[in-house]
Amino acid sequence: MKDEKITESEWQIMRILWGNSPQSSAQIISQTASINTWSPTTIKTFISRLVDKGVIGFRLENNKRVYFPLVTEKQCVLNEMKSIIHMIYGGKMNYETEHFIFYGNDDQEFIHQLSSTIEIDLETLSHHLDFQFTQKQSIYLHSSQNRLFSALGMTSAPSWVRVASMWNILHVAPKETFTNRISNRLLHHILTESILYQMNPNLPYWLQQGISAYESQWLTFDEIKDSLIKNSEMINHLNLNNLSENFQLFRESNRHELAYSLIDYMVKNHGYHALNDFVNHPNDMKRIFGTDLQTFLKNWRAYIISQYLGDENL
C-alpha cells in the first residue's frame, strides 16, 4: 500500500470490494447506482486510481478484469489514523533511511545514533521472524518524556518508560532519559513488538515481551541471572498463566527476565522455525514442540537451572 490518501469517492469503491470480491468494473458500477450518479467512466477512473495506489489488484477471468482488495479495512484505517496522528504530533520529516522515517524532535545527533543500527536490527528480525514490512515505518522522537506519556494516553508513568509502539508508530523519549539503558536496544525492542503485533495481534503478552527482549538484548546475562536467583520460588512453580499483561507490573516483577529465559530455551532447543510457528499458533504447543505443557515447563525449568542458576541457587 502506497502512502497516498484515499478520497471519499474511492472509499465507496473499496467498501464494495471489501463486501464482496473479486468483481468486474461492470459489477462495481451496478452497485454504485443507488449511492451516486457517477458515470461509468468516472467509476473506472476511481478503480484505476486505486490500482495505482496499490490498494486493489486485478486478474483476468474470461478475458475480463476482476478486481479485489490488496489491503484490509483495518490496514486502511490505521494508515489514515497515522496521517492524522502525524498532524497532531507535528509531521515534519527530519531524516529517512531505507525502511524508516524520523519525525518529531529534530535532534540530529540522536537520530543518527538510532538510525545507525535500526536497519541492521530490521534485517536480523526479518530473517529470524520471516517478516517484511510493506511500507516505511515511522519513528517519532518526543521533545520530553511527558510528551511521550501523553502520546501513550498516560498522565504519568515510571521513569523507565522511554519507548513504546502505538498506532504503528515507534515512540522514543529524548536522548537524556536513557541513563541506564542503551537507547538503540530499547528501540530494537519496540520494533520487535511492532512486527510481532502485525504477525499475530492476539499474541500473549509474555510471548511478545519475551521475544522482544531476547531479540534486542537490552538485558544482560548478569541481570537475568540475578533476577532469576532472587525469584527462585517462581522458578519452582512455573506457570505461564501467572505472567501479568500489565506492562508496569510485568516489568517491575522481573517478568522480562523470566520471559527472556523462555525464548532462549525455545530458540536454543527448537530453533526459530518452531518459534515462528508458535507466534502464529500459540495454542499449538504439543504439535510444535512435541510435548505437553507440563513437560515443556519441566524442560524449561531444567534449562534455567543449567544455563543461569546451578542447583546451588535453588
Phi, psi and omega in degrees: 000122178285155182277061181238144183288137176265129183282165179301320179297318180292328177301323181295322176294318180299317181297324177297316182286327175295328180287326181197126179207157003281159177220147176281167178298325179296320178294320178296316181300318182295331182275345179272349185300324182279351183256318186216167178255031179297148174281157176305323179296319179297316181296319178296328175294317177300316180298315179299320179296319180294325175296314180298327180279355175078020181257342171229154177234180179211160172217165181268129173227118183055043178065018176236147176283133170240141189250150180210153181287141175263349180228155178277165177299321180298317180299320179292320179298315180298321180295319178294319179297322181298320180292324177293318180298320178299323179294321181290314182288328188111101194269021181290127178280127182257334182194151182220135173245189183299322185238000186224149174234129180263129178237177172087225184298124186271063176266091187298324179298315180291319179301315180290329175296314180290319183290341182292339182238341189297324179291321177295318179299317180296319179299317178295314180297321179299323178287313183292319188256002178053056185221144176226133172289147178263351177209166182294145181262146182264135173241122182249118177268119181274150183283343177206162179292326177296324176295322175299312180302315181299318179297332181270001178082023182241137176282333176205163180198164177300152183295340181282354176280103183233349177218157176194156175245119180207141180058034181061026177235138176269118184259135183226134176283169180299156184305321186292348179278346182271072185274332184231008178222154178277119185302320182298324181285325176290325174296320176302319180301310184285336172296318177297316176306313183298317179297314182297322179297321180288332176287319181204099182298341182259018180299134177305142186300318182297326180287319177300313183288324179296313179295318181296318178293321181294315182292322185275338176058038178278346173266137177273162178301317181296322178297317180295314181298312180299319180295318181292325177295315181294334182248040184298330178296324178295324180295325181288343182228058181297130180208112183296333181288344181269002180275110186301151174258004174277121189301322182289315179295322180300314181289314188282351174253021173062032181281338176298319180296318180293314180296323176303314183297328178293315179293322176302315178298314182299311184293315184293328185258338184233344176087168182291332179300315179293320179299315179298320177299319181292323177300318182278338182221068186292350178261008185250040187302315185297317179294318187284315185255358175069027182205159176278173186299315184296319177293321177300313180296322178297317179292322177297315179299317179298323179293317178302315181296314185288325186266332187240326193249303191088147185301333184292343182265003179244000000 
